[in-house]
Amino acid sequence: MQERSSVAELVESLRRDLNRYSPGEKLPSSRALVERHRVSPVTVSRALAALAAEGLVVTRPGAGAFRAAPRVEAPRAGDTSWQEVALSVETPGESVPRSVDASGVLATLAAPPPGILELNAGYLHPSLQPERAMAAALARAGRRPGAWGRPPMEGLPELRAWFAHEIGGRGGAVAAADVLVTAGGQSALTCALRALAPPGAAVLVESPTYPGMLAAARASGLRPVPVPADADGIRTDLLAEALRAGGARVVVCQPLFQNPTGAVLSAERRREVIRIAREAGAFVIEDDFARHLVHEDAPPLPAALAADDPDGVVVHVRSLTKVTSPSLRVGALAARGQALERLRAIQVVDSFFVPRPLQEAALELVGAPSWPRHLRTVAAELRTRREALVTAVRRELPELPPPHVPPGGYHLWLRLPHGTDEAALASAALRAGVAVAPGRPYFSAEPPAPHVRLSFASVAGTGELAEGARRLRTACDEVLG
């Protein structure tokens, strides 16, 4: 009791003495305070800690205690209500408001609370990311001559050449000059949409499709129009009708391991997509996001659509992010003709260029002996995790059998019973300790049925996948009865 009283008395005494010191000036040492106030070193330490908690003193280990700078009063809260009017005013001639709905994207980017199993995320778990290889690549890149200088606006020539080979194959269907290095796939998609379609225009999209693309299209003032897809990809018979009916000049598709269905565009439809678009005078934005997420047991992959397109119909999007790390935001756009020039112009206006150290690091990473080993590891692990989640879903949720089990990508797309409230299920799942992605954000119009997407790449291992399915069973019991 005496100790507490001594601390409080010393705090009051020091608080009165603080006015004798200027901000930043050093206070007497702890030893001097012990002798002056005839208290113990513990009392001095506690008193200084109390003053530091009040923001009156700053303590620096090994240097002593100093008077803190005066606190700055918080600025007056402003009145932003006027923005509601300013942001809702439509520009004459603009038929589609440029609203920004990022809810579908945030659902897969936001980190859940501790203890929640992430079956909703869109990136590899840290244990699957090549962290050591990326760290080594970044260190080597930083030592390269000129690594911190200004890069070419189109990207480093060596990196453009690497992407060109990846996209066009050994036949050289895509040249380095056809490639622009971008700040990841989302940036490339946004750039392509803005370059190829004027505000207010219709853009044909697969139904369902990636919410980030839908958000980017709407934020650019475009109108996504759905074209149904099945296990063989986008329905080309309906694609032709939609192009004729709506006058769209841009089609966006994911031919390989489509998000969220996992579908692979069939060989016949691959030819048809390019032919139909060419005859309609339309572009095809090919989002090839999952090529490096192929599973170990997958059959040989088809070439990119861009590799079979000499006429510049296809604008190809590729990224390293999905198979490495969310922070390695390096991707590419491949195009030909005037479309390439417009893409280059928009990218320069938006961001000038991708930082050179990041490009150098990407080049070091894909050129290292560890790169093919990493791809093989991911392919084997994704297959193992896919099988584990499929087994767990069939055991715990027999009423939700996966209609299609893809040999690539990182997710399963499950159709829920008719009338299921997706939002209620997602909330119940969170209460049960698992995060899932509701299906509604994947549709640009009214969905034909409720769905849920489950990711098997974003957790630590197969044990968490089994536990996630058990927790989802609990949520289903609560919502479905």
C-alpha positions in Angstrom: 0.0 0.0 0.0 2.9 2.3 0.8 4.5 1.6 -2.6 1.3 2.6 -4.5 1.1 5.8 -2.5 4.7 6.6 -3.2 4.2 6.1 -6.9 1.2 8.4 -7.0 3.0 11.1 -5.1 6.1 10.9 -7.3 3.9 11.0 -10.5 2.2 14.2 -9.1 5.6 15.8 -8.3 7.1 14.9 -11.7 4.0 16.2 -13.5 4.4 19.6 -11.8 8.1 19.7 -12.6 7.6 18.9 -16.3 7.0 22.6 -17.2 10.6 23.3 -16.4 11.7 21.2 -19.4 11.3 21.9 -23.1 9.8 19.3 -25.4 12.4 16.7 -26.1 14.6 17.8 -23.2 16.0 15.0 -21.0 14.7 14.6 -17.5 17.0 13.8 -14.5 18.3 10.2 -14.5 16.6 7.5 -12.5 19.4 7.5 -10.0 19.0 11.3 -9.5 15.3 10.9 -9.0 15.9 8.1 -6.4 18.2 10.3 -4.4 16.1 13.5 -4.8 12.7 12.0 -3.8 14.1 9.3 -1.5 12.2 6.5 -3.2 13.1 3.1 -4.6 14.2 2.5 -8.2 11.0 0.5 -8.7 8.9 3.5 -7.7 10.8 5.7 -10.2 10.3 3.2 -13.0 6.6 2.9 -12.3 6.1 6.6 -12.1 7.8 7.2 -15.4 5.8 4.5 -17.0 2.6 6.1 -15.7 3.7 9.5 -17.2 4.6 7.7 -20.5 1.1 6.2 -20.6 -0.4 9.7 -20.3 1.7 10.8 -23.2 3.7 13.3 -21.1 7.0 11.5 -21.1 8.9 9.4 -23.7 11.3 6.8 -22.4 14.2 5.5 -24.5 16.0 2.3 -23.3 19.6 3.2 -22.5 19.1 6.9 -23.0 16.6 8.0 -20.3 13.3 9.8 -20.1 12.4 12.9 -22.1 9.6 15.4 -22.0 7.1 14.5 -24.8 6.0 16.9 -27.4 2.6 18.6 -26.7 -0.3 16.7 -27.9 -2.0 18.0 -31.1 -5.7 18.4 -30.8 -7.7 16.3 -33.1 -9.0 18.2 -36.1 -12.6 19.2 -36.2 -14.8 16.5 -37.8 -15.9 17.7 -41.2 -19.3 17.5 -42.9 -19.0 15.1 -45.9 -22.7 14.9 -46.5 -22.4 17.0 -49.6 -20.6 14.2 -51.4 -23.8 12.1 -51.5 -25.2 14.6 -54.0 -21.9 15.1 -55.9 -21.3 11.4 -56.4 -24.8 10.6 -57.4 -25.1 13.1 -60.2 -25.1 11.4 -63.6 -23.0 12.7 -66.4 -25.1 13.6 -69.5 -25.0 10.6 -71.9 -23.7 8.2 -69.3 -26.1 5.4 -69.1 -24.3 3.3 -66.5 -23.4 4.9 -63.2 -19.8 4.2 -62.2 -20.6 2.8 -58.8 -17.9 0.7 -57.1 -19.1 -2.4 -55.3 -16.1 -4.3 -54.0 -18.0 -6.6 -51.7 -17.3 -9.7 -53.7 -13.6 -8.9 -53.8 -13.4 -8.0 -50.2 -15.0 -11.3 -49.3 -11.9 -13.1 -50.5 -9.3 -10.5 -49.5 -10.3 -9.6 -46.0 -8.5 -11.6 -43.2 -11.0 -13.4 -41.0 -10.8 -13.3 -37.2 -8.3 -15.6 -35.5 -9.5 -19.2 -35.3 -11.6 -19.0 -38.5 -10.6 -21.5 -41.2 -10.3 -19.7 -44.6 -12.1 -21.6 -47.3 -13.0 -18.4 -49.0 -9.5 -16.9 -49.9 -8.0 -16.7 -53.4 -4.3 -17.2 -52.7 -2.0 -20.0 -51.7 -1.4 -20.6 -48.0 2.0 -19.2 -46.9 3.3 -22.8 -46.5 2.8 -23.2 -50.3 4.4 -19.9 -51.3 8.1 -19.9 -52.4 9.1 -17.5 -49.6 12.8 -18.4 -49.5 13.1 -18.3 -53.3 11.3 -14.9 -53.5 13.5 -13.5 -50.7 16.6 -14.7 -52.5 15.3 -13.4 -55.9 14.6 -10.0 -54.3 18.1 -9.8 -52.8 19.8 -10.7 -56.1 17.5 -8.3 -58.0 18.5 -5.4 -55.6 22.1 -5.9 -56.5 21.6 -5.9 -60.3 23.2 -2.8 -62.0 20.5 -0.2 -62.5 17.9 -2.2 -60.5 16.6 1.0 -58.9 16.5 3.1 -62.0 13.6 3.8 -64.3 12.5 0.7 -66.3 11.2 0.8 -69.9 7.5 1.7 -69.8 6.5 -1.6 -71.5 8.5 -3.6 -69.0 12.0 -5.2 -68.9 12.8 -6.8 -72.3 13.9 -10.1 -70.7 10.6 -10.3 -68.6 8.5 -9.5 -71.7 10.3 -12.2 -73.6 9.7 -14.7 -70.8 6.0 -13.9 -70.7 5.8 -14.1 -74.5 7.2 -17.6 -74.5 4.8 -18.6 -71.7 1.8 -17.3 -73.5 2.7 -18.2 -77.1 4.5 -21.4 -76.6 7.6 -22.7 -78.4 6.2 -21.8 -81.8 6.7 -18.1 -81.1 3.0 -17.2 -81.7 3.5 -14.2 -79.3 6.5 -11.9 -79.5 8.1 -10.0 -76.7 7.0 -6.8 -78.5 3.4 -7.9 -78.1 3.7 -7.9 -74.3 3.3 -5.3 -71.6 4.3 -6.0 -68.0 1.6 -5.0 -65.6 1.1 -4.7 -61.8 -0.7 -8.0 -61.5 -3.7 -9.6 -63.2 -6.4 -7.3 -61.7 -4.6 -4.2 -63.0 -4.2 -5.9 -66.4 -8.0 -6.7 -66.5 -8.9 -3.2 -65.6 -6.6 -1.7 -68.2 -8.0 -4.0 -70.9 -11.6 -3.2 -70.1 -11.0 0.5 -70.2 -9.0 0.3 -73.4 -11.4 -1.8 -75.4 -14.9 -0.7 -74.3 -16.3 2.9 -74.0 -18.2 3.9 -70.9 -21.8 2.7 -71.0 -21.0 -0.2 -73.4 -22.1 -3.8 -72.8 -19.4 -6.4 -72.0 -20.2 -10.1 -72.3 -19.1 -12.2 -69.4 -19.4 -15.8 -68.4 -22.1 -16.6 -65.9 -20.9 -17.1 -63.2 -17.6 -15.4 -63.3 -14.9 -13.7 -61.2 -16.3 -10.9 -59.0 -13.2 -8.7 -59.3 -13.7 -8.5 -63.1 -17.4 -7.5 -62.6 -16.4 -4.8 -60.1 -13.7 -3.5 -62.4 -16.2 -3.4 -65.3 -18.8 -1.5 -63.4 -16.3 0.9 -61.9 -15.3 1.8 -65.5 -19.0 2.5 -66.4 -19.5 -0.7 -68.3 -22.5 -3.0 -68.3 -21.7 -6.7 -67.7 -24.1 -8.9 -69.7 -24.1 -12.6 -68.7 -23.6 -15.5 -71.1 -24.3 -18.9 -69.5 -21.4 -21.4 -69.2 -21.4 -25.1 -68.5 -18.7 -27.8 -67.8 -17.2 -27.1 -71.3 -16.9 -23.3 -70.7 -18.9 -20.4 -72.2 -21.9 -21.5 -74.4 -20.8 -20.4 -77.9 -24.3 -20.7 -79.3 -25.5 -18.2 -76.8 -22.4 -16.1 -77.2 -23.2 -15.5 -80.9 -26.8 -14.5 -80.0 -25.6 -12.1 -77.3 -23.1 -10.4 -79.6 -25.8 -9.9 -82.2 -28.5 -8.7 -79.8 -26.5 -6.4 -77.6 -23.9 -4.9 -79.9 -21.1 -5.7 -77.4 -17.5 -5.5 -78.7 -15.8 -7.2 -75.8 -16.1 -10.7 -74.4 -14.3 -11.7 -71.1 -13.6 -15.4 -70.4 -11.4 -17.7 -68.4 -10.8 -20.7 -70.7 -8.7 -22.6 -68.2 -10.0 -23.7 -64.8 -12.6 -21.0 -64.7 -13.4 -19.2 -61.5 -15.6 -20.3 -59.9 -16.8 -23.4 -61.8 -13.4 -24.8 -62.7 -14.5 -25.5 -66.3 -12.0 -25.8 -69.2 -13.2 -24.5 -72.5 -13.5 -27.4 -74.9 -11.4 -27.6 -78.1 -14.4 -27.0 -80.3 -15.6 -24.0 -78.4 -12.0 -22.5 -78.3 -12.2 -22.3 -82.1 -15.7 -21.0 -82.0 -15.1 -18.2 -79.5 -12.4 -16.7 -81.7 -14.4 -17.2 -84.9 -17.6 -15.7 -83.5 -15.8 -12.7 -82.0 -13.8 -12.1 -85.2 -17.0 -12.1 -87.3 -18.7 -9.7 -84.9 -15.6 -7.4 -84.8 -15.2 -8.0 -81.0 -12.3 -8.5 -78.7 -11.8 -11.5 -76.4 -10.1 -10.8 -73.1 -8.6 -14.1 -72.1 -7.9 -14.2 -68.3 -5.5 -17.1 -68.0 -5.1 -16.7 -64.2 -4.9 -20.4 -63.3 -2.4 -21.9 -65.8 0.2 -22.3 -63.1 -2.3 -23.8 -60.7 -2.6 -27.1 -62.7 -2.9 -30.2 -60.6 -0.5 -33.1 -60.7 -3.0 -35.5 -62.4 -4.3 -33.0 -65.0 -4.2 -34.0 -68.7 -2.0 -31.9 -71.0 -3.1 -28.3 -71.0 -4.5 -26.6 -74.1 -2.5 -23.6 -75.4 -3.7 -20.1 -74.7 -6.3 -18.7 -77.0 -3.8 -16.0 -77.9 -1.5 -18.6 -79.3 -4.1 -19.5 -82.0 -5.0 -15.9 -82.9 -2.8 -14.1 -85.5 -5.4 -11.4 -86.0 -5.3 -9.7 -82.6 -8.8 -10.8 -81.5 -7.5 -12.0 -78.2 -6.1 -9.8 -75.5 -4.4 -12.1 -73.1 -4.0 -11.6 -69.3 -1.4 -13.5 -67.3 -0.1 -13.1 -63.7 2.6 -14.6 -61.4 0.6 -13.6 -58.3 -1.6 -16.6 -57.8 1.2 -19.2 -57.8 3.7 -17.1 -55.7 2.4 -14.5 -53.3 -0.3 -11.8 -53.1 2.4 -9.2 -52.9 4.3 -10.3 -56.0 2.0 -8.2 -58.2 3.6 -8.8 -61.6 1.6 -9.8 -64.6 1.3 -9.2 -68.4 -1.0 -8.2 -71.2 -0.4 -9.6 -74.7 -2.1 -7.9 -77.7 -1.5 -6.8 -81.2 -2.1 -3.8 -83.4 -3.9 -0.7 -82.3 -5.2 -2.5 -79.2 -1.7 -2.9 -77.9 -1.0 0.8 -78.5 -4.1 1.8 -76.6 -3.3 -0.6 -73.7 0.2 0.9 -73.5 -1.2 4.5 -73.4 -3.7 3.7 -70.6 -1.1 1.9 -68.5 1.4 4.8 -68.8 -1.3 7.3 -67.8 -2.4 5.2 -64.9 0.8 4.0 -63.3 3.8 5.0 -65.6 5.4 1.6 -65.1 5.8 -1.4 -62.8 8.6 -0.8 -60.3 11.9 -2.1 -61.7 13.0 -3.9 -58.5 9.8 -5.9 -58.6 10.3 -6.8 -62.2 13.9 -7.7 -61.6 12.9 -9.9 -58.7 10.2 -11.7 -60.8 12.8 -12.3 -63.5 15.3 -13.8 -61.0 12.5 -16.0 -59.5 11.3 -17.5 -62.8 14.9 -18.0 -64.0 16.1 -19.8 -60.9 16.4 -23.7 -60.7 13.9 -23.6 -57.8 11.1 -22.3 -60.1 10.1 -25.6 -61.8 10.5 -27.4 -58.5 8.0 -24.9 -56.9 5.5 -25.5 -59.7 5.8 -29.3 -59.3 5.3 -28.9 -55.5 2.2 -26.7 -56.0 0.8 -29.1 -58.5 1.2 -32.1 -56.2 -0.1 -30.3 -53.1 -3.2 -28.9 -54.9 -4.1 -32.3 -56.1 -3.8 -33.7 -52.5 -5.9 -30.8 -51.1 -8.5 -31.1 -53.8 -9.0 -34.8 -53.1 -9.1 -34.1 -49.4 -11.8 -31.5 -49.7 -13.9 -33.5 -52.2 -13.8 -36.5 -49.8 -14.7 -34.3 -46.8 -17.6 -32.6 -48.7 -19.0 -36.0 -49.8 -18.8 -37.3 -46.3 -20.0 -34.3 -44.3 -22.3 -32.7 -46.9 -23.7 -35.4 -49.1 -26.6 -33.2 -50.2 -24.0 -30.8 -51.8 -22.0 -33.1 -54.2 -19.5 -31.2 -56.4 -21.0 -31.1 -59.9 -17.5 -30.8 -61.4 -14.1 -31.6 -59.9 -11.5 -29.6 -61.8 -7.9 -30.8 -62.4 -6.7 -27.3 -61.8 -7.4 -24.1 -59.9 -8.0 -24.0 -56.1 -11.7 -24.2 -55.5 -14.9 -26.2 -55.6 -18.3 -24.7 -56.7 -21.2 -26.2 -54.9 -24.9 -25.7 -55.7 -27.0 -25.2 -52.6 -30.6 -26.5 -52.1 -33.2 -24.3 -53.8 -34.2 -21.4 -51.6 -31.1 -21.4 -49.4 -30.2 -18.0 -48.0 -26.5 -17.7 -49.0 -25.9 -14.8 -46.7 -27.4 -16.6 -43.7 -25.3 -19.7 -44.5 -22.1 -17.6 -44.7 -22.9 -16.0 -41.4 -23.7 -19.3 -39.8 -20.4 -20.7 -41.1 -18.5 -17.9 -39.6 -20.1 -18.6 -36.2 -19.1 -22.2 -36.7 -15.5 -21.2 -37.4 -15.2 -21.4 -41.2 -15.3 -18.7 -43.9 -16.9 -19.5 -47.2 -17.7 -17.4 -50.3 -21.4 -17.0 -51.2 -22.2 -17.4 -54.8 -24.2 -14.2 -55.5 -21.2 -11.9 -56.2 -20.2 -14.3 -59.1 -23.3 -13.5 -61.1 -23.7 -10.3 -63.1 -27.5 -10.7 -63.1 -30.0 -12.8 -61.2 -28.4 -16.2 -60.3 -30.2 -19.3 -61.4 -29.7 -21.0 -58.0 -27.8 -20.4 -54.7 -24.2 -21.5 -54.6 -21.1 -21.4 -52.4 -17.4 -21.5 -53.3 -14.9 -23.4 -51.2 -11.1 -22.9 -51.6 -8.7 -25.7 -50.8 -5.5 -23.7 -51.3 -5.7 -21.1 -48.5 -5.5 -23.3 -45.4 -2.5 -25.0 -43.7 -3.3 -28.6 -44.8 -5.7 -31.4 -45.3 -6.6 -31.6 -41.7 -8.0 -28.1 -41.8 -10.0 -29.0 -44.9 -11.7 -31.9 -43.1 -12.4 -29.7 -40.1 -13.7 -26.9 -42.3 -16.2 -29.3 -43.9 -17.3 -30.4 -40.4 -17.9 -26.8 -39.4 -19.8 -26.1 -42.6 -22.0 -29.1 -41.7 -22.9 -27.4 -38.5 -23.8 -24.2 -40.4 -25.9 -26.1 -42.9 -27.8 -27.8 -40.0 -28.5 -24.4 -38.5 -29.7 -22.8 -41.8 -31.2 -25.7 -43.8 -32.7 -27.5 -40.8 
